[in-house]
Amino acid sequence: MALVGGGDCSVLYLCSLVWITTVLTLCQGARNDHPAQYKYPFIKPASSFSSLPSSAAWVDPTASYDYIVVGGGTAGCPLAATLSRNYSVLLLERGGTPFANSNVSFMQNFHITLADFSETSASQMFISTDGVFNSRARVLGGGTGINAGFYSRASSSEIKKAGWDAELVNESYHWVEKQIVHRPDFGPWQRAIRDSLLEIGVSPFHGFTYDHLYGTKVGGTIFDRFGRRHTSAELLASANPEKLRVLVRATVQRIEFDTTGRRPKAVGVIFKDEKGKTHRAVLSKRARSEVIVSSGAIGSPHLLLLSGIGPRADLEKLNVPVVLDNGFVGKNMSDNPMNTIFVPSKTPVKQSLIQTVGITKLGVYIEASSGFGQNKSSIHCDHGIASAELGQLSTIPPKQRSHAAIHSFKRRKRNLPVEAFQGGFILAKLARPLSQGEVKLANTNVDDNPSITFNYFTHPADLAKCVEGIRLVERLLKSKPFTNYTQLDDQTVVDKLLKMSVEASVNLIPRHTNDTNSLEQFCKDTVITIWHYHGGCHVGRVIAPDYRVLGVDRLRVVDGSTFFDSPGTNPQATVMMLGRYAGVKILRERLGEAARV
């Protein structure tokens, strides 16, 4: 049976897989010089720090701040907005804004931002030492600016395990939801996945809900019905504009400490602007003023290490002055490994990102996406190292798949047929992985990625769960609702699809194409990321339960680096909730429990 009429399935698979995986390429990045990029009056480029007039204290570059929030991402924006209701806040974000960036703003361009590794891109590509392509957000709004948009809360057991106030958690979720969360435009591909999950026993069906419940559900999305993305940057609309100052293209190089007392005390930060000029922002001398690091699971441990908080031996190797010897900084990192199977279609498939999820008791989540949002005039852009137009890169030894190789292949690529992007993906994501890795300094340049290792499937329980997940996907592919939709009536189709996955160049891990019958090997060979990495600044090891960094004063970490597990099926809802939650908690500490926020 021909899976796609008139086409080479392996070629079509490679073409389509690129928009859901992180790839190495350079498409023309969206220009970010439109006046609308500064949507709110308190957002300015970092270079304005030295040139703003001093007519008001909160914009005076010589002024101090009650809170300096490092990282205007998924947690940092709601945190800064909340704190600004009562105190002066400086929010520093290394990326630009999402508001006038079409690659960020529109679902149809979802894959382009991930494929853009220019210096002004909203994402920063990295490859873990495991050989898996990945991306870090580099835009106001953080991961909410480059993700697939799915919104689903943490489970009640996860909230209890974290020791959070359940009532405030619920209020904080609502605060986020009423501003930027939407009901998805539920299309045929997602309906086929929903019906198939129910047929193979991932039940009951909970309908549309934000709650995390065993069975099958439809979750929320930060894309509205017009396909426009709404990021956590829009939560800044709830800020007090007289007390918040946001600087974009402001790259914090290190936290400054006063080490003359009994304990190191954060006093400010050193950052550089988009022109390379260095600036110093200082905290108010008020007793409870703080630097709050909210730079994400990679960025927060990275910044602590660059600032001298981490394992002494590692810091001294790079001549980083040691402020606090803490061997846990950057350790016990995890990423939720994912394996995907692409299913070609004989007819065009409407684009959809994550909407349906099967929450199993096997420790695996089944999700789906479909279609391709590019139009015919732009589909021929270079789609990266995993794309068919660059050749069958899976036949090239991993160490030779370099940037130079990308551009060499790009020069002699062939145009792609629009039909190459017909079909959809079934995603199997591992929940609560036991395999752990670390973030370590590669050098002392904050612009460079640190060395990142996840150690996928090194724990045997993780590998066993992955195998169960792939078996579940196989059953889904053979289910009646799905075969009715895809017309994949050949009983050998599943084996063909698995073989295509193994042959595809989706990572830098060597292939075992002669061992496609082993699902264990399939899991190892085809592992990719779904960008849900977490850890590195864990409670009890790096921070206290109130998110204060252990051993130093006036410093907290509030983001996904504090999680032991990625909450719910997809973490963005809980990370945004955490920003609001931590902000309210901090205000209540200073103003009293009855404070109105």
N, C-alpha and C positions, 0 to 999 in steps of 0.2 A: 504493500500500500504506500502511496506517496503521501507523506505527511503534509506537504505543502505543494500545491500544483506547480509543476514546472520549475522547482527550485531545489537547491542543495540544502538539505536540512541543517547540516553542520555549519554551513556558511550563514544561514539565516539565524541560527541560534546565537552565533557569535555576535552578529550585528545587533541583535535585540538585547542581549544580556548587558551591554554596556551601560544602559541608562539606569540599571538598578545596582550595578556594582561601581565601586570607585575606580576610576581609570586614570591612566597617565596620558594627558593630551593637552592641547592648547586650542580651544575655540576662541573666537573673538569675544573677549569679556565685555559685559555691558558697561557702557560709559556711565560714570557716576558723578557727572558734573552738572546735572540738572538742578535748578533751584529747588525743586520739590524734595531733594534728598534730605534737606533739613526741615523735616515736617513740623517740628516743634521749636519754638523760639529759644529754648535752652540747649539745643544741640548745635555745636560748633566744631569746626576742624581743630585738631590739637594745636596747630600753629597759632591759633588765636589766643592761646593762654597768656602770652606775653604782650599782646597788643590790645586786649579789651580795655575799654575805659573803666575807671575806678569810681564811677558815679554811684554804684551800689556795692555794698560790701560783698555780696555773694558772687559778683563777677570780678572782684579785684584779685589779680594774680598774686598779690602779697598776702591775701587773706588766708585764714586757716579754715578747715572744714571739720564738722562734727563726725562725718563719715566719709572715707574714701573707699569706693567700691571698685575693685579691679576686675573688670570683665563685664561688659554689657550684654550678657548672653541670656540663656533660658531662665536662669535663676537671678542673675544680676539686675535685669530690668525691673521685675516686680519688687525685688528687694530695695533698690534705689528709690523707686516710686513711692513705696510705703514709708521708708525712713524720712523722705523729704516732706511728708505731711507736717512734721514738727521740728526737723533739724536740717542744717545745711549739709548737702551731699554733693560730692564730686564723683561722677561715674566716668571711668576711663575704659574705652574700648579700642582694641588694636585694629579692628576692621572699619569699613565704611558703614553707610546706612543702607537699609533694604528698600527704602521708599521709592526710589527712582531707578531701581535695578530690575530690569525686566526678567533677567535670569532667575532672580530670587522670587519676584512677585507672582509669577504665573506658573501654574502647574505644568503647562505644556513644555516649559523650559527646565523642568526639574533636573534632568540629567546633565544639562549644559554647565551649570555651576559646579557640579561635581567633576566635570571633565576639564574645567578651566584651572590651570595651575599658574596663571599669571600672578604678578605681585599684588594686584588689586582684586583678585578673585575673592568671593565670599567664602571659599573653602580653601584649605591648605592641605594638599595631599601629603601623606606619609605612608611608608611601607614598614610594617612591623618586622622585627627580626625573624618572625615566623614566615615571612614572604607573602603576607596578605595586604592588598591595597586598602587604604583607609583614608578618611578625611577628617580634618578638624575645622570647625566653623571659624570664620574670620569676618564677622559682620555683626552689627548691632542687632540683637535678637538671637545670636548664637545658633545653636542647633535647630531652633525653630525656623531659621532662614534657609536651611539646606536639606531638611529631612522630608520624609514622605507624608507628613502631616497627621498621622493617626493619633487620636486623643483618647486615652483610656486610663482610668484611675488605678491606684494601687489597691491591693486586696485589703480587707479589714485585718487579716492576720499580719500583713506587712506593716500596717500602720501601728498595730499593737507592739510588734517586735521592735520597731524603731523608738518606741516610748513617746510617741507624739500625742498631743491632746486631740482626741478624735473630733471634738466639736469644732475646734479651731481649724483642723485639717479640712473638715467639710466646708466651713465658711471660706477658707482660702481657695479651695477648688471652685466654689461658686463664683468667687471674685474674678477668677481667670475666665471661667466659662461664659459669663454674661458679656464679656468684652470681645473675645476673639474666637470662640469655638462654634462650629456649625454642624448641621446634620448633612451627611454626604449625599451626593447625587448617585443613587444606587443603580448601577447598570447591569447588563446581562452577565458579564464575566463574574462579577461579585455574587450575583444571584445563583449562578451555577456552582460556585464554590460553597456558598451557604447550604444549598440543597444537598450537595455531595457530602459535606461534613456531617449533616444530620443523618444521611443514609448509612454512613459507615460507623455511626454510633457516637459521634462527638455531640452529645445532646445533654440537656434540652436546649431549645432555641429561646434565647432571652430577648430577641428583638433588638431595638435600638436602645443602648444603655451605655453610660460611662463606667458602670461598675465592673469589677473584675470577678467573673463568676464562671465556674466550670461549665463547659458546654460551648455552644456557638452563639456569637453575638455580632451585632453591627455597632461599631464605635463612632465617636465623633471625629471631626477633622478641623484643621485650621485653614482649610481651603473653603471659600464660600461657593455658592452655586454658579458663580461665573468663573471659577477656577483661579481666583485670586487668593494668594497666601496672606494670612494675618499672623504676624510673628509676635513674640513677647515684647518687641520694641514698641508695639502699640499700647502695651500696658503702661508705658510712660505717660500716656494721656491722663492717668489718675494721679500723677505727681502734683506737688505744689510747685508751680513754675518759678516762684520767687525764691525757692530754696534748693532747686536742683540745677546742676550744671553738668552737661554731658559733653565730653570731648571724644570725637572719633579720630581714627588713625593715630591714637595715643598708645604707644607700646610701652608698657611698664617693664623696666629692666630689672629693678630690684626694690624690695622694701627696705626702708632705712630704719635702723634701731638705735636707741640710746642704750648703751651697754655699761653705763657707769654705775647703775644701781644693782640691787640684789638679783633682779631678773631683767633680761632684755625687754625693752619696751618699744613698740612700733611708734614712730614719730612722723612718718610720711612715706612717699614713694618718689623714685626717680623714673621719669618716662621721657621718651623721645617722640617728636611730632612727625608728621608726614614729610617734612623737609629735612629730617635728621637732626634737628636741634634738640638739645637736652633741657628738660625742665624739672623742677622740684616742687612737689605739692606737699603741704604739711598739714598735720592734724591740729585741731584746736587743743589748747592745753586743758580743756575741761576733762574731768576725771574719766568720763565714760566714752570719750571719743575713740574711734577705732578705724583701723584698716580692715576691710572685709574682702577676702580673696574669693572671687566667684568666676574663675577662669576655666572651669570644666575639669573633667577627669584627667586630662593630659596637662592642661595649662596650670592648674593650681599646684600639684606637686612639683611641676617644673619651676614655677616661680619661687616656691619655698626653697628649693634646692639652690637656685641662683642667688637667693637672699641669705644663704648660710644656714638654713635649717634642714638638716638631713644627716645621713651617715658621715661621721667625721672623715673616715678614710677616703671615701669617694670625693668629698669636697676638697680635701687637701691635695688630692691628685691633680685637680684643676686650679689650684691656688685660690679657691673661694674661701674668704675668711669665715670661720665657723662661728655662728651666733649661738646655735644650740645643736648639740649632738643628739639626733633622733634617728635611729636605724630603721624606723618604720615608714618614713616619708618616701612615697613612690612605690612602696611594696604592696603585695597582695592585690595587684591590679587584675581585673578580669574583663573579658569581652564575651558577649553572648554569641557563640559561633552560629553561623547560618549556612544552610545548603539550599540551593535553588534548582528547580527543574523548569526549563522553558518548554512550553507547549505551543507549537506553531498552529496557526489557524488558516483555513482555506479562504476565509473572508476577513475583511477589515474588522478590527476589534477596537471599541471605544477605549480611550485612555482612562485608567483608574489607578490610583495608588492604594495604599492599605485602607480597607474599609471593613472587611469581614475577618474575624479571627476565630479559630477553634482553640479553646483553652482546654488542654487535655490533662488527665491525671498522670500521664507518662512523663511529665516534665518537659513537654515540647509544645510550642505554639505554632499553629498552621495559619499562614496569612497568604495574601495574594495581591498581585498587581497585573495590569494589562495595558497593551497598546503603547503608542509612541506619540508624543505631542508635537513633534516637529512638522512643519509644512514642507511642501515639495521644494521650495526655493532655498531652504536651509538644511535639508537633510544630508547634504553631501559634505558637511563640515567633518573634519577629522575627529573620529570618535574614540581613538585611543588604542592602547596596547592590547586590549581584549577584543578589538574589532576585526571583522573579516577583511576589510579593505586594506589592512596592514599586513595581511598574509596570515598563514597558520602559525602564529607565534608559539603555539604549544610545542612545535617541533624544534624550537630553538632552546638551547640550554639556558636555564634561568639566569645565570650570571651574565649572559649576553643580552638580556632584555633591558637595555639601558635607554636613557633619554636619546642618545645618539641613534640607537636602533629605531626608536619611534620615528624620528624625523627622516631617517633613511627610508623606512617603509612608507612614510606619509607621502614622500615625493613621487612614489610610483604606485600609489593606491589607485584603485578603480572606483568609478562612481557606483553608488549603491542604489538598488531598486527600492522604491517605496515599500514594496511588498515584503522586504526583509524585516520590517518591524511589525508584522502582523502576528499576534499571539499574546500570550501572557505567562506569568510566572506563578509557580507554587513555591512558597517559602516555608522551610522548616527551621524554626529558631529554637535553640536550646535554652531553657529557663534555668536559672540559678546554677551556672557552671561551677564546678569544684576546682578546675584547673586555674592556676593563678600565675601571673607574671609580674613585671615591674616597669617603672619608668626610671631611667638613669640619665644623668647629664652626658651628652656626647661632646659638648664643648660649652663655653660660657656665652655664646651668642644667642640671645633670646629669640631672634628671628628664625633660628634653625630648630627643627624638631629635635626633641631629646631621643634617646634610644628607647624604643618601646617594644616590649616582649609580652605576649599573651599566653604562650604555651598551650595552644589549643589541643584539646583531647589528650593531654598528658595524664589526666586522671581517668582511669578505666570506666568509671561510672558515667562520665560525659560521653564517651564513645558509645557505650551501650544505649544511652538515651537517644543519641543521634540515629543509630540504626533503627530503633523503634519509630522514630519520626519519619524516616525515609520509607519504612514499610507502610506507615499510615498514608503517606503521600501516594504510594503505589496503589493502595486500595481506593483512594480518592480518584485517581486517574481512570480507574476501571469502573467507577460507579456509574449508574445509569444517567443521573442528571448531567454529569460532566461529559460523558460520551455522547449524549444527545446534543449537547451544545457544540462540542468540538468535532464531532463525527469521526472520532478516533476509534474505529471499530476493529482494528487489527489487534489481536491478542499479544502480538510481539512489540507493540508500540512502546510499552513502558521500558523494556530493555533497550530499545533504540534511543529513547530520550535520556536514559541514564548514561549510555555510551557517549552521547553527544556532550553531556555535562563533563565527563572525564576528559574528553579530548579538547574541550574549550580552554582557552588561556585566560582563566579568571583570576589566577594568582601566580606567584613565582615558585610554587611548590612543584617538584618533579612529578610527572604523570606516571601512573601505573596502568596504561591502557590495555595491558594483557590480563588484567585482574579485575575486570568489571563485574564479576560475580560476587565479589566481596564487598558487602555494604560497609564494613569497617574501613576498608581502603578507600571506598567511594567518599565517605565522610571526610577522611584526612586529605584526600586529593582535591576535593572541590570546596573546601571550607572558605567562606568569605565572611565579611562582617555585615552587621545591620546597624553599626555605629552606636551600640549601646554599652560601650565600655564604662567601667566604674571602678571606684576604689582608689587607693593611693594616699588618702588622708582619712583613715578610718577613726570612728569614735572609739575612745579608749586607748588608742595607739598614737594618733597625731593630734586629735582634738577631743575636747570634753563633750558631754551630751548637749551643752548649750552652744556648741560649735566654736568655742574659744580654743585657740591653739595651745596645747599643753606646754608649759615651761616658759612662755613669754606672755607679756601683757599687751592689751590693746590690739589684738589680732585674732580674727576668726576666718574660717573657711566655710562657705555655704554653697554647695553645688553637688553634682553627682559623684565627685571624688570621695564623698563621705559615705556613700552607699556600700553595704556589703553585697547586696544583690540589686539588679536592675528591677525597679518596681513595676508591677503590672506586666502587661505584654509589651508595652512600649513606654519609655520613661518620661517623655516630655511633659505630660500632665503633672506628674509628681514633682519634677524639677521646678516647674513654674510655681506650683503650689508651695514648695519649700521656700522659694524666694519670698513670697508673700507671708508665709507662716513665720519664718525667722524674723522678718521685719516687724511684724506685729508683736512677736515675743520680745524683741529688743525694746520697742516703744513701751510696752507694758512694764518692763523692768525699770525704765526711767520715769515713766509718767504715772504708773499705778495700773492695776488691773482694769479699772473702770474707764481707762482712756479711750476716747473715740478715735478710730483710725480710718 
